[in-house]
Amino acid sequence: GSWSRHLGIVATIVGFTSLYHAGIGMRTSRVVSAGHRTIATAARTPYRVAWITVPDTKTAQSLSSGLVNANLAACVNSIPGLTSTYKWKGNVETDQEILLMVKTHESLVNELIEFVAENHPYDSPEVITTAIEEGKKEYLDWIKDN
């Protein structure tokens, strides 16, 4: 009866509050200190991970060093062993690729995409980004400084 109705209302409020603080309604951030660990938490930090697929090691190394040297990325990880299945010009294709995980700042994303488009062997390279919502404060500061 009444108790379950109140729980439903509380769940709705908690769900709405979570969405609101996740960036739909506003941007919030805070730094949490847990003993010797400091973690920056935020609904939306200014940092991004860009995901780029490449056909081979040579392209991975060239794009990685180019992005870092151009100050468009603080760090690029090359993750080998990726199998991609996709539709291209009406045909289903499957290829072995390498995935680049690029840490950058949101203000650099457009330049990063342009750099990849100009230096990638694919006609339509995959370059997508996701927000870094939280992480170790010192690491996020390192991304900012590099």
N, C-alpha and C positions, 0 to 999 in steps of 0.2 A: 503494500500500500504506500503510505506516505514516505517511509524510509527509502524504498527503491526509487520513488519519484525524485527525492532529494539527491540520491546518488547519481541519477541520470542528469540532473541539472549540474551537479558538480563536475561530472565527466565532460559535459558540454562546455562548461566554462574553462576547464583545464585544457581541453582540446583547442578551443578558440584562442586562449592565451598563448598556447604553444605556437599556433600558426601566426598569431599577431607578432610574437617576439621572434619568429623565424624569418622575419623580413617582409611579411605581407603588409603589416601595419606600420612598422617603424624599424629603425636600425638601433640595435643595442649592442653594447660590448662591455666586458668586464675582465678583470684579471683576478684569477683565483690562485691563492697560495696554499699549497698542501704540503706542509713540512718543508722539505728541501726542494720541492718541485713547484715551479710557477707555470701555470697554464693560461694562455690567453684564450678566452672564449668569447664568441660573438655570434650574433645571428648572421652576420655577413662581414667578413674581413675584406680588406682591399686586395687580398692575394688570390691567385688563381692557379689551377693546374690545367695545362693544355695537354691534350692527348693527340699525338700525331703518329700515323702509321707510315712506315717506310719499307721499301722492298729489300734492302740489303744493309750490311754492316758499313760499307763505304758511304752510303747516303746518310745513315744514322750518325756516323762520326762527323761528316761534313756539316749537317744541319745542327748537330749538338754544339760543336765548337763555334760555328757561325753565330748561333743565337747567344751563346755566352759572351763571345768576343764583341758582339754588337750591343751588349748590355740589355738584351731583350729577355734574358733568363738568368736566374741566379744559379740554377742547377738543371741538368737534363740527365735523366736515367734512361738507359737503353734496356728494354726488356725483350730478349729474344724468345723465339719459339711460339710466336703467335700464329694461329691459323685463322684466316679471315675468309668468310663466305659471304658473297655479296652479288647483287645484280648489276651488270654493267652492259649497256647497249643491248638490252633484251636477253642477255645470257647470264646464267648463274655461274659465277667464277669462284674458285677456291685457290688461295695463295698463301704461302708462308711469308710472314712479315715480321718486322720488329716494331714494337710499340715504344714511342718516346713519351716519357712523363716529364713535363716541363714545369718548373715552378717559376712564377712570374708575378707581376703586379698588374692589377686591372687596367691601369693607365697605359700599359704596353701591349695589350692584347691585339689591337688593330694592327700595330706595326709588326707584331709577331706573325700574324696571319699573312700579311703582305710579304714578309721575308720568306716564309715557307712557300707561298705561291710562286715566288720568283726563283726559288732555289730547289724545288722538289721536282723529281722526274715525272710524277703523275700529272695527268691533265686536270684532275679535280682532287687534290690531296685532302685527306681527312685532317682537319684541325678543329677540334672542339674544346671547349673549356668548361670547367666546373669551379665553383667557389670553394675556397678553403674556409670552412666555418669555424674551426678552432684548431689549436695546436700549441706546442710548447712555445712560450713567449720568445725565448732566445732564438729559436729557429725561425720564427716569423720575422723577428727583427733582422736576422741574417738575410732573409729573402729581400727585405726592404733595402738593406745596405749594399746588396750585390745585384 
